[in-house]
Amino acid sequence: MEKDFLQEFIYEATKENEAKIVQEKRKKYFQELGRKGGLKTKENKKLDKVISIRMTNSEYETLIQKQEKYPLKLSTYIRYVLFERELKINEFQTDEVLLQFGNHFKKITNLLRNREWNVFENKKEILLRIENLIELIHQYLYSNTSNNE
């Protein structure tokens, strides 16, 4: 009888201990997930190789002048030129004005749709023309990006 009680007590104690261990593992797992941010990060190609080159002052100055045209670090600029990706640096810079016009036209259409602008008799025609113009701008910009790719 005492052996049954002792065995049962040991069995209950081991069950409780296992439950505590499982709970702690679960808690540690979620703590670890919280430290990682919950999502797996994408693997970035790390730039771990270093190449040093020598050049004259005039070569360096011309390189710096060319690099200043773009919002890039010197090493990034050299890497883009080396792998012939320079053309894609300023993908939308030439079309930046068109993008700004498109944004302004959208703001104008939103203003015209407001009730305060019922003064215009041809408001619907103006809205239609502006929407057509915005569509043309988007078609032009997206056709340029697809051609560049």
Secondary structure, DSSP 8 states (H G I E B T S, - for coil): -HHHHHHHHHHHHHHHHHHHHHHHHHHHHHHHHHHHTSS-----------------HHHHHHHHHHHTTTTS-HHHHHHHHHTT-GGGTTTTTTTHHHHHHHHHHHHHHHHHHSGGGTT-TTHHHHHHHHHHHHHHHHHHHHHHHHHH-
